[in-house]
Amino acid sequence: MGLLRYTGYRLLQAIPVLIGISVITFLLANLGPGDPVSLMLHGQEHDQELIRAIEQRYGLDKPLHERYVTYMSGLFRGDLGQSIHHNRPVADLMLDRIGPTLLLVLSAYAFALVTAIPLGVLAAKRRNEPTDHVSRLVALFGVSTPSFWIGIVLILIFAVTLGWFPSSGLIYPWRPPSTYRSIDGHLELYYESFRHLLLPMIALGTLQMATIMRVERTQMIESLQGEYVKLARAYGVSERTILRKHAFQVAQLPIITIVGLNLSTAIGGAVLIETVFNINGMGRLFINAISQNDYQLVMGITMMLGTLFVVGVIITDISYAYIDPRVTYGETD
């Protein structure tokens, strides 16, 4: 099948996957321990009439299957529902918090790619030399160390001891400088945004960097030992050209897979990083929604994460055709 037809086929496959995610999440959110109304009224005087009125307002008095059908019908209309705890539309809450999370995740991925790919290529080029050994130790440390622990260590060293960087919060570069009292002009805004972002970016991106670097090294070693590389060397092609034009491009296919599939993992890791660095992003909103049994908000965030994951997988598969001409998705001459 052609690329366009394959894309449509994968999008159709995504529908039952997302429905399955919605069913599982809805059951877990509604059958778990705790009562969302009691949590919402915690510390306030209330009677049974008030509880029944709140349950009727949010549809909590209906059977579970009716509540699910009501939620899904609203979802197909673009309505994610009303947060029980915040008394605001779920979509508005997510829009308020998605910016910091995207800034953190995308910057962490940028840090991972910019550092991991050159280090992986260098380690493969100098295999079994000191540079290779150091890169493997760095990768082992990054894979085996929790991101929140790295964040705490970075705060202790660079924020508390040295005082070079702030330890909490973010400065958003898309806001006007007048939003912040101590910032004058856009250049200072971008500079302060980078200072606040650097430590959480490194803490979240270290795992991705280590994973990508290990795969890059392995794939580059395999590519450099391929028959087409030996043929290019026999024709007198320079090592730099072989490395850049022949081996490097083929080695990037697994990297695309990792980036596409680990997007949801990175967002999940952002939950802990946002807690460590006191960032008001989607992760902290998700944790609070779970603790408050705010099932509408839990459903909205889960469906967004599920959609991002499915779209990331589809984009990853489609990208193969542009990087490797051997991938045709069933096309015939």
N, C-alpha and C positions, 0 to 999 in steps of 0.2 A: 504494500500500500504506500501511497505517497506520504510526504511529510505532513501536509495539511490534514489528510484523512487520518493519519496516525494520531495527530494532536487531538482531533475530535473524538477518536476512539478512546484515548486516555482520559479525556475530560468526562466522557460518559462513565468510564470505570470509576472515576472519583466520587460519583454520586452515592453509590451504595456504601463506599468507605466512610464518607462523611455522615451518612445516616446511621451507620453502625457506631461511629464515635458519639453521635448525639444520644443514641439509646443508652449506651454504657454510662456516659457521663450523667445523663438525667437520672438513671437508677441509683448511681453512687451518691449523687448530690441529694436526692430526696429520701433515700432509705437509710442514710447514715444517722448516727446518734445526734440528738440535739434538736431543738425546735427553733426555727428562725424567728418566729414571733416573740418567743420568750427572750431570746438573745437581743432582739431589737428593743424590747421594753425593759431590759435589765436595769434595775435601780429606779424604775418609775412605778408609781402606783397605777394599778390597772385591775379591771374586773373581767369577767367572762364575756360581757357584752362587747367590750373594746377588742378583746382577742378575736371574737367571732367577726366583728366588723373588718378587722385587718385581714383575716383569712379570706373573707368574701372579696375584699378589694384586690387581693393578689391571686385569687383563685385557689387558695390552699385548702378550701373546704371540699373541693371536687376530688373524685377518684384519680388515681395516679395516671391511668391511661388517658383520661380526658384532659388532664393538665399537659400531658405530652403532646397530644394532638393540637391543643390550643397553642402551645409554644411553637411547634413546627409550622403551623399555619401562619403565625406571625413572622416566623423566620423567613418563610418564602416571600413575604411581603416586605422584607427588609427591616422588620421590627424585632429587635433583640430583647425586648421586654423591659420591665421596670425593676430597678434594684430595690430589694426589700429594705436593706439597711440604710442606704443613702437616699432613698426616695427620689431617685433621678433615673432617666433612661440609661440603660446599660451602654448604648452606643456613645452617649456623651461622656460617660466616665472613661470609656476606653480611649476615646479621642484625646481626652485630657492627659492620659498617661502613656500613650503609645510613642510620643515624640522622644522622651528620655530613653526609653527602652531601645528604640530603633537606633538612636544616636550611639548608645553604648554597644549594641550588638554589631552594627555595621563598622564602627571604628575598631572593635576587637578583631573582626574578620580582616579588615584592612591591615592592621598590625600583624596578624598571623600570616597573611599572604606575602606581604612585603618582606618579612624576615625569613619565613620558612622556605620559600622557593629558592632564593639565592643560596641559602645555607645547604639545602638539600642537593642542589646542583654542584656546589663546591665540594661537598662531602663525597659525592659520587665520582667527581673528577679526580679527587685525591684520596681514593679508597685506601684504607688501612694505613693512612698517614696520620700524624697528630691532629690535623684539622678534622679528619673524619671521626677520630675517637672523641674529640671534644663535642662535636655536633651530636653524636650518639648519646653522650652523657647528658647534654642539655635536653634532648628529646625524652630520655628516660625520666629525668626530673620533672619535665612538664606533664608527661602522661600520668605519672604516679602521685602527683601532688594535687590536693583539692584546691579549687580556685579560691574558695573563701579563705583558706589558710594563707595562700599567696597574698591575697588582699590585706589580711591582718599584718603580715610581715612587712609589706610595702608601706602600710600606714605607720608602723612602729619605726621604720628606718627613715623614710623620706618625709613623713609629715610630723611625727612626734620628735624624733632625735635631731634630724637635720633641719626640719622646718622649711623644706624647699617647695612642697606642694600641699594643698589643702587636703583634709582627710574626709570630707563629707560634702554632699550636694553636687549639683552641676550648674554651670552657667550656660544657658541655651543661646547658641549663636543666631537663631532666627528671631529672637526678640530684640526690640530696639534698645540701644544702650541706656536710655532714660529709665528703663525698668529697674536697673541696679544703681544704687546711690553712689558707689565708689568707682564706677566705670564711666569713662569719658571718651566717647568715640568708638567707631567700629573696630579699629585695629586693637584697642585695648580689650574690647569685648571678645574678639577672636582669641587673643592671647590668654585671657583669663579662662575662656571656655576650654582651651587646650590644657591649661594647668589643672583644672578640675577633672578633666576627662582622662588624663594620662594614666594615673594609678589604677582606676577601675578597668580601663581598657586593657592594660597589661595583665591584670589579674584574670580577666575573663578570656583574653586571647591566648594565654600561655598554653592551655590545653589544645586549642585548635592549631596553634603554631607547631607544637611538638608532634601532633598527629600528622599534619601535612608534611612536615619536614622528613619524618620517617618514610612516608609513602613516596615522597619525591625522590629521596635518595635511592630507595629500592627500585623504583621505576626507571630512573636514569641509568642505574647500573645495568639493568636488563636491556634498556634501549641501546646503550653503548656496546653491548655484546651481540647485537642483532646482525643478521646477514647483510642488511642494507648498509649498515655502518661499515662493515668490513669491505664491502664493495666500493663505498665512497672513498675509503682510505686507499684501496688499491688503485683508484683513479687519481690519487694525489690530492684529494680535497683536504683543506686545512682542518685541523682539529677544532678550531673555533667555529668554522662553518658547519662541521658535523654536529657539534654540540648545539648550535643555535637553530639550525634548519632541519636536521634529521632526527636527532634523539629527543630534543626538548619537547617538540610538539606532540609526539606520540605519548610521552610520559605524562601529559597533563590530563588525560582521560580519567584516571582514578582521582585526581585532585578535584575535578568537577563533581564527581560523585560525592566526595567527602563534603565539599562545600554545600551541595544541594541537600544532602541527607542530614547534615549536622546543624542545619539552621534552627530547627526546633530544639535541639540539644543546647545550642548556645542561648536561646531565649530562656530555656529552663535554668541554665547556669546563671543567667542574669538575675534570677530571683534571689539567690544568695548574695551576689555581688551588690545588688541594690540594697539589701539589708545591711551589709557590712559598711557600705559607704553612704548610707542614709539618702538614697536616691528615690524620689517619688515616681517610680515607673510602673510598668504593667506587672512586674513580678510581685512587688509589695501589695498591689491591689488584689492580685490573685490569692496571695497568702491570707490577706484579711478576709476576702470573700469566703474562703474555705472555713476559717475559724468562726465566721459569723453565720455559717449555713445560708449564705445568700446565693441560692441555687441559680437564680436568673443570671447573676454576674459570673458565677462559675461556668455556666453553660456558654455565655457569650465569649469569655476569654478562651475556653477550651475549643470552641468551634473556630475561632480565629486562628489559634495555633494549629489545629488540624488542617485548616484550609491552606495555611502557609506551608505546612509540610507537604501536602499533596501537590500543591503548585510547584514547590521546589523540586520534587521528584520528576514532575512532567518536564519542567524547564531543563533539568539535568539530562534527561533522555533525549530531548530535542537538540540540545547543544552538542551531543555526540556527532550528529550529522555534519555540523559545521567545522568541527575540529578534525575528525577522522573521515576522509572520503570513502572509506571502506564500509561505513555504516549507511545502509540504504533503506532500512525499515520495510523491506519486502519489495522495493522497486526493481523492476526488470528492464532490461534493454529492449 
